[in-house]
Amino acid sequence: MTSLARTPRRGWIGRRIAASFDALIPAACVTCGRGLAVDLPPLCGLCRARLGTLPAPRCPRCAEPLGSPSAGDPTVERCGTCEDWTPSLCAVESAVAYDRIGASVVRGLKYGGWRSLASVMADVMVGGFRRVARRLEPPDPILVPVPTTRARLRERGFNQALALAVALADRTSSDLVEALRRPGGGDSQTRLAAARRGHNVEGRFRMLDDSIEVDRAIVLVDDVLTTGATLRACADACAQAGFRSIGAVTFARTLRPLDDAFREPPEANTRPR
């Protein structure tokens, strides 16, 4: 059932040129700059070991860290931020915190074009995927990458969420279907304040593949969870198509309060590899 996107020829040529230059320049860790062999993903073992795990306790629905019980009501079991989510979006997990190292890895894949990082990121996402899958019914979900617009696809040459979903499917033997599309329009989420993100993506996703049995569960795949607005909008589209058991897994998630130092830079100020 795996369905992979066709990559524009222009992007393919650009990647071949970039690969030729990469072969001449020693690879370096995207976080600390330590030199690495050219055939390795650009993340050193030390920085990989330092990827920040999410602190416990966490919300059982969206995995938002709840903080120390001594700092608040120890009986609180939900974070409150996911209360207005689509009811069918019942389980969300993230592998690491969007801190200095996590942000560097995300940017290396998303803007730097280091697609080999997807394999490293998927390795640490497997546990979260399995925890989500156990909470869905039936427990054999389809992986559905969060789509990007055609304009973003032309700029980057690939969809980072699809790259993560492909790597995750390889590690979990899961079906993967590009079941959603995102028409053009709206601003980049990275440039918006938290309060505007929900409105920016509301109603902007559509089901593309109607051949999937609606009694299957779905796990959405993306790189970062910030406010949950994008995952909510994708889940809304899936729910409107008849799906009732939807989860999501991301590589990283921001922690409250949002730290501007770790926000992704506007794409206009970056130069993809």
C-alpha positions in Angstrom: 0.0 0.0 0.0 3.0 2.2 0.2 2.6 5.3 -2.0 5.6 7.6 -2.7 5.6 11.0 -4.2 7.1 11.7 -7.6 9.9 14.1 -7.3 10.2 17.0 -9.8 13.1 16.5 -12.2 14.4 19.9 -11.3 14.8 18.9 -7.7 16.5 15.7 -8.7 19.1 17.5 -10.7 19.7 19.9 -7.9 20.3 17.0 -5.5 22.7 15.4 -7.8 24.8 18.6 -8.0 24.6 19.0 -4.2 25.7 15.4 -3.8 28.8 16.0 -6.0 29.9 18.9 -3.8 29.2 16.8 -0.7 31.6 14.1 -1.9 34.4 16.7 -2.0 33.7 18.3 1.4 34.0 16.4 4.7 30.6 16.1 6.4 30.2 17.8 9.8 27.7 17.4 12.6 24.8 19.8 12.1 24.9 20.6 15.9 28.5 20.9 17.0 30.4 21.0 13.7 32.5 17.9 14.5 33.9 16.3 11.4 32.3 13.0 10.2 32.8 10.5 7.4 31.0 11.6 4.3 28.9 8.5 4.2 27.4 9.1 7.6 24.4 11.2 8.6 25.6 14.6 9.8 25.0 14.0 13.5 27.8 12.8 15.7 27.3 10.1 18.3 27.7 12.6 21.2 25.0 15.0 20.0 22.7 12.0 19.2 23.1 10.8 22.7 22.3 14.3 24.0 18.9 14.6 22.2 16.6 15.9 24.9 14.0 13.5 26.1 10.6 14.8 27.1 10.2 15.1 30.9 7.5 13.1 32.8 4.7 13.2 33.8 3.1 13.8 30.4 -0.5 14.3 29.2 -1.8 10.8 28.2 -3.4 12.2 25.1 -0.8 14.6 23.5 2.3 13.9 25.6 2.7 17.5 26.7 4.9 17.5 29.8 2.8 18.4 32.8 5.6 19.7 35.0 6.5 18.6 38.5 3.4 17.6 40.6 4.8 19.7 43.4 4.5 22.8 41.2 0.8 22.4 40.8 -2.1 20.1 41.4 -0.8 16.5 41.6 -4.2 15.2 40.6 -4.1 16.9 37.1 -3.9 14.2 34.5 -4.5 16.2 31.3 -2.6 19.3 30.1 -5.7 21.2 28.9 -4.2 22.3 25.6 -5.6 19.3 23.7 -9.1 19.5 25.1 -10.5 21.1 21.9 -8.7 18.7 19.5 -10.7 16.6 17.1 -12.1 13.7 19.3 -10.7 11.1 16.9 -7.2 12.5 17.4 -6.7 10.4 20.5 -3.0 9.8 20.8 0.1 11.9 20.0 3.7 11.2 20.8 7.0 13.1 20.2 10.5 11.6 20.4 12.6 14.5 21.7 12.3 18.1 22.9 12.8 20.9 20.3 15.8 22.3 22.1 19.1 23.4 20.7 20.1 20.0 19.4 16.7 18.9 18.4 16.2 22.1 16.5 19.5 21.8 14.7 18.6 18.3 13.5 15.2 19.4 12.3 16.7 22.4 10.4 19.4 20.2 8.9 16.7 17.9 7.4 14.1 20.6 6.5 16.3 23.4 5.3 19.8 22.0 4.9 18.6 19.1 2.7 20.4 16.4 4.7 17.9 13.7 4.0 20.1 11.1 5.6 19.1 12.6 8.9 15.6 11.1 8.4 17.0 7.7 9.3 18.4 8.9 12.5 15.2 10.8 13.4 13.1 7.7 12.6 15.2 5.5 14.9 14.1 7.6 17.9 10.5 7.9 16.7 9.9 4.1 16.7 9.0 4.0 20.4 6.5 6.8 20.2 4.9 5.2 17.1 4.4 1.9 18.9 2.9 3.6 21.9 0.5 5.4 19.7 -0.4 2.3 17.7 -1.3 0.4 20.9 -3.9 3.1 21.7 -5.6 3.0 18.4 -8.2 0.6 17.1 -7.4 -1.5 15.2 -3.7 -1.5 16.3 -2.2 -1.8 12.8 -2.3 1.8 11.6 -1.4 3.3 8.3 1.4 6.0 8.3 0.2 9.2 6.6 2.8 12.0 6.2 1.7 15.6 6.8 1.7 17.1 3.3 3.4 20.3 2.1 2.4 22.6 -0.6 3.6 22.3 -4.2 5.5 25.6 -3.7 7.4 24.2 -0.7 8.1 21.0 -2.6 9.6 22.9 -5.5 11.8 24.9 -3.1 13.1 22.0 -1.0 12.9 19.2 -3.6 11.2 16.9 -1.0 8.8 16.8 1.9 10.5 16.2 5.2 7.5 14.5 6.7 7.4 12.0 3.8 11.1 11.3 4.3 10.4 10.6 8.0 7.4 8.4 7.2 9.3 6.3 4.7 12.1 5.7 7.2 9.6 4.9 9.9 7.7 2.5 7.7 10.9 0.7 6.9 11.5 0.2 10.7 8.0 -0.8 11.6 6.8 -2.7 8.5 3.9 -0.3 8.4 1.8 0.7 5.3 2.4 4.2 4.1 -0.1 6.2 2.1 0.2 9.8 1.0 -3.5 10.2 1.7 -3.6 14.0 2.3 -2.9 17.0 0.2 -2.4 20.6 1.1 -3.4 23.2 -1.6 -1.5 26.4 -1.8 -2.5 29.4 0.3 -1.9 30.5 3.8 1.3 31.6 5.4 4.2 29.5 6.6 3.5 28.2 10.1 7.1 29.0 11.2 6.4 32.7 10.8 3.2 32.9 12.9 2.5 33.4 16.5 0.9 30.4 18.3 -2.5 32.1 18.4 -2.7 32.4 14.6 -1.4 29.0 13.6 -4.8 27.2 14.0 -6.6 29.7 11.8 -3.9 29.6 9.2 -4.3 25.8 8.5 -7.9 25.4 9.3 -9.7 23.6 6.5 -6.5 23.5 4.3 -6.1 19.8 4.1 -8.0 17.3 1.9 -8.1 13.6 1.6 -6.4 12.6 -1.7 -6.7 8.8 -1.6 -10.2 7.4 -1.0 -9.1 3.8 -1.4 -8.1 3.4 2.2 -10.6 1.4 4.3 -12.0 3.8 6.9 -11.9 1.1 9.5 -8.1 1.3 9.5 -6.4 3.6 12.0 -4.1 6.4 10.9 -0.9 7.7 12.4 0.1 11.2 11.0 3.8 11.8 10.7 5.6 15.2 11.0 8.9 16.7 12.1 7.8 19.1 14.8 4.7 19.6 17.0 4.5 23.2 18.1 0.8 24.1 18.9 -0.7 21.0 17.3 -2.6 23.2 14.8 -1.3 21.3 11.7 -2.0 17.9 13.2 -5.4 19.0 14.3 -6.2 20.2 10.8 -5.0 17.0 9.2 -7.0 14.9 11.7 -10.1 17.0 10.9 -9.7 16.1 7.2 -9.3 12.4 8.1 -12.3 12.5 10.4 -14.4 14.2 7.8 -13.5 11.3 5.4 -14.8 8.8 8.0 -11.7 7.8 10.0 -12.3 7.6 13.7 -9.0 6.3 15.1 -6.2 8.8 14.4 -2.9 9.3 16.1 0.3 11.2 15.4 4.0 10.9 15.9 6.6 13.7 15.5 10.3 13.8 15.9 10.3 16.8 18.2 8.0 19.1 20.1 8.4 22.5 21.6 8.0 22.9 25.3 5.9 25.6 27.0 6.5 28.4 27.1 7.6 28.6 23.5 11.2 29.9 23.3 11.8 32.2 20.4 15.4 31.1 20.3 14.3 27.7 19.0 11.7 28.9 16.5 12.4 27.9 13.0 13.8 30.7 10.8 11.7 32.0 7.9 12.4 30.0 4.8 13.2 33.1 2.8 16.3 33.6 4.9 17.6 30.0 4.4 19.3 28.4 1.5 18.4 24.7 1.0 21.2 22.4 0.1 
